[in-house]
Amino acid sequence: MKKTIKQEFEKRDGIAVVDVVMIKESAAKATDFVKLSVPLFGGVTKACSATMGEGSQYIWRCE
């Protein structure tokens, strides 16, 4: 899941993922904190949540 989050953020121009920290709450849910390096803003941290959906695929959302 860390790899998926990193790949999604790095698709955006100029954004570099510095670190992804995952806290597993249960077998079906996790919370991630993503540290990004963003042009004009510098360092930014985003909180993401992931929930296991159909076919054992995680559905994640960042705010």
C-alpha positions in Angstrom: 0.0 0.0 0.0 2.9 2.4 0.7 4.1 1.9 -2.8 0.7 2.7 -4.3 0.4 5.9 -2.3 3.9 7.0 -3.3 3.2 6.2 -7.0 -0.1 8.2 -7.0 1.5 11.3 -5.5 4.6 11.2 -7.7 2.3 11.3 -10.9 1.8 15.0 -10.1 4.4 17.3 -11.6 7.1 18.5 -9.2 5.9 16.5 -6.1 8.3 14.3 -4.4 7.3 11.8 -1.6 9.8 12.1 1.3 8.2 9.4 3.5 5.1 7.3 4.0 4.3 6.1 7.6 1.5 3.5 7.9 -0.4 2.8 11.2 -2.4 -0.4 10.8 -5.6 -0.1 12.9 -7.0 -3.5 11.9 -6.7 -6.1 9.2 -9.1 -4.0 7.1 -8.1 -0.4 7.9 -5.0 1.7 8.1 -4.0 5.3 8.5 -1.1 6.8 6.6 0.9 10.0 6.9 2.6 11.1 3.7 5.4 13.7 3.8 5.7 15.5 0.5 8.1 18.1 -1.0 5.9 20.5 -3.0 7.2 23.4 -5.1 6.2 26.8 -3.6 4.9 25.2 -0.4 8.0 23.2 0.8 7.2 20.3 3.2 3.6 19.2 3.4 2.1 16.3 5.4 -1.1 14.6 4.3 -3.2 12.2 6.3 -4.6 9.3 4.3 -6.9 6.4 5.2 -7.1 3.0 3.6 -10.0 0.6 3.9 -10.0 -2.9 2.4 -12.7 -3.2 -0.3 -13.8 -6.0 -2.7 -11.2 -8.4 -3.9 -8.9 -7.5 -1.0 -7.9 -4.3 -2.7 -7.4 -1.2 -0.4 -9.3 1.9 -1.2 -7.5 4.9 0.1 -8.3 8.6 0.4 -6.1 11.6 1.3 -7.2 14.9 2.7 
